Amino acid sequence: MRKLANAELDRLDIPGFKKTKKTPLILVLDNIRSLNNIGSVFRTADAFLIQKIYLCGITAKPPNKDIHKTALGATESVDWEYIETTMEALGKLQQQGFQVISVEQAEKAIQLQHVKVQPDTTYALVFGNEVKGVSQEVVSASDGVVEIPQFGTKHSLNISVSAGIVVWDFWTKLNGIKRKP
C-alpha cells in the first residue's frame, strides 16, 4: 500500500464545493468556547458537504487565526451564519421545517446507533458548550435528543469529536457509503 498524494485525492475546489449538492445537515454551535473546536467542526462540515453552520452566542466567527489553524480553509467553503442566540437559530430552523436534534445526555435521548433518519428531511444538529453542554432551554425546544453512547469513566466527549461522530453517522444513514471505483 502506498499513501496517496493530495493531488491524487481528486477533491473539490471551493467553487466546485459551492455548486455540489449538499448533505441535508446543518450544524448549530451553542456557545462554543474553543476556537480550535470551531475550526475542527468547519473541517468536518467540509468533509461531509454540510449545508451550513450556525455560530451562536459566544461562539467565535471567522475570520480568526485560531479558527483558521484547525479549519485549514474550510471557513471559505462551508456556508456559515452568526446568530446571537441559539434559541433564535432554532426558531428560524424549525420555522423552515428542519428537524432540530440536540446532541446531549438527556432523559428520553435516543442512542445514536438507534437513530432512524428520513431521506426527505433536513436535520439541524446542535452541539453544546465544552463544559455546560447544550443549554436546557435549547434541549427543551429541540424536536429530539441524540446521545452518543460512552462506556468509560468520562462524562462527555470533546465537541469536535462529538460532531465528527454524529455527522459521520447521519451522513452514512442519509447517503450510504459511496466510494469511487
Secondary structure, 3 states (H helix, E strand, C coil): CCCCCHHHHCCCCHHHHHHCCCEEEEEEEECCCCHHHHHHHHHHHHHCCEEEEEEECCCCCCCCHHHHHHHCCHHHHCCEEEECCHHHHHHHHHHCCCEEEEECCCCCCEEHHHCCCCCCCCEEEEEEECCCECCHHHHHHCCEEEECCCCCCCCCCCHHHHHHHHHHHHHHHHHCCCCCC
